[in-house]
Amino acid sequence: MSQDGQSELVKIAVLDNAIEAQLIGSILDQRGIPHRLRSYYDTAYDGLFQMQKGWGKLYVTQSHRQEVLQVIEDVRCNDFFNT
């Protein structure tokens, strides 16, 4: 546990692009799931690392791990739009 009483955020996935990151971030906001998106973008390299590594990382609390992995899978398989 962190000092503020919340669980520590752990890396769950590498997101593919900015649209995926915005969509997943929005879904997690709506569900009240604590998360953090960290982009690989670096102005010094003008996004070079994003082309090699993906858009960036998604961090969530361990207690929400399975739910978030399901959200990511649904978004990537387009199942999210069919439910």
Secondary structure, DSSP 8 states (H G I E B T S, - for coil): --TTSS--EEEEEEE-SHHHHHHHHHHHHHHT--EEEEE---GGGTTHHHHHH-SEEEEEEGGGHHHHHHHHHHHHTTHHHH-
